[in-house]
Amino acid sequence: MKMQDTAVRRYKLGKYDVIAQPAAGSMHMLRYTVLLDGKRLGALFSVPCESDCKFMESPPVVPPLKIFSVTYRPGRPRKDAVRPSAGDPDQVPLPWAIKGQRRY
């Protein structure tokens, strides 16, 4: 079977320019490249709507990752376990610890 050459389609979606062109290695899928004022924002394999374009233009802020050692809390202690004392000099207070954190 011979791969068809489909024409590149361009259209406007609000203030965004969208270019639909054949995806590499596929006979029927299109890659939709989103442009704003000639600057490439990104590309999708599904037909973008205006909200997809806005998301690519200004994605939401991602919160910083929580440090595993702070968020990891092992299960219940054994019955004969000794409680750590509050004024233990070996334990250094962590400035990045989450104060008042509640689990579930």
JOQUI-V224095 format. One record per residue. N is the residue number from 1. PHI is phi in degrees with one decimal (none if undefined). PSI is psi in degrees with one decimal (none if undefined). D_LAST is the distance of its C-alpha to the last C-alpha in Angstrom with 1 decimal. Layout:
BEGIN
n->[N:N]
phi->[PHI:PHI]
psi->[PSI:PSI]
d_last->[D_LAST:D_LAST]
END
This chain:
BEGIN
n->[1:2:3:4:5:6:7:8:9:10:11:12:13:14:15:16:17:18:19:20:21:22:23:24:25:26:27:28:29:30:31:32:33:34:35:36:37:38:39:40:41:42:43:44:45:46:47:48:49:50:51:52:53:54:55:56:57:58:59:60:61:62:63:64:65:66:67:68:69:70:71:72:73:74:75:76:77:78:79:80:81:82:83:84:85:86:87:88:89:90:91:92:93:94:95:96:97:98:99:100:101:102:103:104]
phi->[none:-95.9:-73.9:-78.2:-93.4:-95.5:-71.3:-76.7:-104.9:-122.3:-152.9:-101.5:-132.4:67.5:-92.3:-100.9:-101.0:-120.7:-114.3:-103.4:-138.7:-60.3:-74.9:-64.8:78.9:-125.0:-93.4:-127.3:-90.3:-115.6:-106.3:-101.2:-96.9:-102.6:-122.3:-132.7:54.0:81.8:-99.3:-75.0:-92.4:168.7:-141.3:-133.8:-99.6:-115.2:-64.3:-78.5:-104.8:-65.2:-68.2:-63.0:-66.5:-63.7:-62.7:-69.5:-69.1:-139.4:-68.1:-67.8:-70.8:-95.6:-66.9:-66.3:-70.0:-82.9:-76.5:-60.1:-66.2:-82.5:-86.4:-78.8:-128.6:-68.0:-65.7:-59.8:-74.3:-67.9:-63.1:-92.5:-72.0:-90.8:-71.7:-72.9:-78.9:-69.8:-96.2:-73.4:-70.2:-73.5:-89.1:-97.1:-66.3:-91.0:-67.5:-97.2:-68.9:-87.6:-79.2:68.4:-71.3:-117.8:-97.9:55.7]
psi->[137.2:136.7:128.5:143.9:107.5:146.8:149.5:127.3:138.8:138.0:163.3:143.9:92.4:-124.1:2.3:145.2:134.3:130.3:120.6:121.1:157.1:137.9:147.0:130.3:8.3:145.2:-20.8:-10.2:148.2:147.6:124.5:111.7:128.9:128.1:147.0:115.4:39.6:-3.5:130.6:124.7:-36.6:-174.7:148.8:157.9:-3.1:157.3:120.6:148.2:177.1:-33.3:-33.2:-40.3:-41.4:-38.1:-41.0:-32.8:-46.6:90.5:155.6:157.1:132.4:126.4:153.9:153.9:143.8:141.6:132.2:-39.8:-24.3:-40.5:-19.5:122.8:113.2:174.5:-169.0:144.6:159.7:162.9:-37.0:12.6:143.8:132.0:139.0:142.4:153.7:-35.9:37.1:119.0:-17.7:-26.2:119.8:130.0:134.0:121.1:-21.2:9.0:150.3:114.6:138.7:24.0:134.2:137.8:124.7:none]
d_last->[57.3:57.7:54.9:55.6:55.7:53.9:54.5:51.9:50.7:49.8:48.4:46.7:43.3:43.2:43.8:42.9:45.4:44.4:46.5:46.2:47.9:47.9:45.2:46.6:47.3:46.7:49.3:47.3:44.2:44.3:42.5:41.9:42.2:41.1:43.2:43.2:46.5:47.5:44.4:42.3:38.7:37.7:38.5:37.1:38.3:37.5:39.2:37.4:36.9:37.1:33.3:33.2:35.9:34.1:31.0:33.3:35.1:32.1:28.8:25.6:24.3:21.9:19.4:20.1:18.5:16.0:17.7:16.6:17.6:15.3:12.1:13.1:12.2:14.3:14.0:15.4:18.7:22.0:23.7:26.4:24.4:25.6:23.2:23.8:25.7:24.6:27.9:28.1:30.4:29.2:25.8:26.1:23.6:22.3:23.0:20.5:17.5:14.7:15.2:12.7:9.7:6.4:3.8:0.0]
END
